[in-house]
């Protein structure tokens, strides 16, 4: 079992500093996908905030929480009942959380 300091040093396979740099990089774009990624990074860095797709609040985010939100984002990105912008935003959330978890990037 990881110690409390180890959990704070890494979020899944990324450090908070890496996530913060990624959040800064996506802010430049401004499109729906970038806004989704930024929302995901904000949530990961501030787990008191609502999750970007499900709206759940964790307090302490675990890898299963990240994976569940990434899955919700993938489902939302494929939901034809959502607008194109909502699907793009969800795709950005999924890509960002997948990166935090160390998954290979989604194909574009």
C-alpha positions in Angstrom: 0.0 0.0 0.0 1.3 3.4 -0.9 2.0 6.0 1.8 0.1 9.3 1.8 3.1 11.2 0.5 3.5 8.7 -2.4 -0.1 9.3 -3.4 0.4 13.1 -3.4 3.6 12.8 -5.4 2.0 10.9 -8.2 -1.5 10.9 -9.7 -1.7 7.6 -11.5 1.6 7.7 -13.5 2.0 11.5 -13.6 3.3 14.1 -11.2 1.1 17.1 -10.3 3.8 19.2 -12.1 3.4 17.2 -15.3 -0.4 17.6 -15.1 -0.1 21.3 -14.5 2.2 21.7 -17.5 -0.3 19.8 -19.7 -3.2 22.0 -18.4 -1.2 25.1 -19.4 -0.5 23.7 -22.8 -4.2 22.9 -23.7 -5.4 26.4 -22.6 -3.8 27.8 -25.8 -6.2 25.9 -28.1 -9.5 26.9 -26.7 -11.6 24.5 -28.7 -14.1 22.0 -27.2 -11.6 19.2 -27.0 -9.0 21.4 -25.3 -11.6 22.7 -22.8 -12.5 19.1 -22.0 -8.9 18.3 -21.4 -8.4 21.4 -19.2 -11.5 20.4 -17.2 -10.0 17.0 -16.6 -6.7 18.3 -15.5 -8.4 20.8 -13.1 -10.4 18.0 -11.6 -7.3 15.8 -11.2 -5.4 18.6 -9.5 -8.4 19.6 -7.3 -10.4 16.5 -6.4 -12.9 18.6 -4.4 -14.2 20.0 -7.7 -16.8 18.0 -9.6 -15.6 15.5 -12.2 -15.9 16.9 -15.7 -18.4 14.3 -17.1 -20.1 12.6 -14.2 -20.0 15.5 -11.8 -19.1 13.2 -8.9 -16.9 14.5 -6.1 -14.2 12.3 -4.7 -12.2 14.2 -2.2 -9.3 11.9 -2.9 -9.0 10.6 -6.4 -7.9 7.0 -6.9 -6.9 5.3 -10.1 -10.3 3.5 -10.2 -12.0 7.0 -10.0 -9.8 8.2 -12.9 -10.6 5.1 -14.9 -14.4 5.4 -14.2 -14.4 9.0 -15.3 -12.3 8.2 -18.4 -14.9 5.5 -19.3 -17.8 7.9 -18.8 -16.0 10.4 -21.1 -15.5 7.7 -23.7 -19.2 6.8 -23.6 -20.2 10.5 -23.8 -17.8 11.0 -26.8 -19.6 8.2 -28.6 -23.2 9.3 -27.7 -25.0 10.5 -30.8 -27.6 12.2 -28.6 -25.0 14.7 -27.6 -24.1 17.7 -29.7 -20.8 17.7 -31.6 -19.2 20.1 -29.2 -20.2 18.0 -26.2 -18.8 14.9 -27.8 -15.5 16.8 -28.6 -15.3 18.1 -25.0 -15.8 14.5 -23.7 -13.1 13.3 -26.1 -10.7 15.8 -24.6 -11.6 14.6 -21.1 -11.0 11.0 -22.2 -7.7 11.8 -23.8 -6.5 13.8 -20.8 -7.5 11.1 -18.2 -6.0 8.4 -20.4 -2.7 10.3 -20.5 -2.8 10.7 -16.7 -3.4 7.0 -16.3 -0.6 6.2 -18.8 -2.7 4.8 -21.6 -1.7 5.1 -25.2 -3.3 8.1 -26.9 -6.6 7.7 -28.7 -6.4 7.5 -32.4 -7.5 10.8 -34.0 
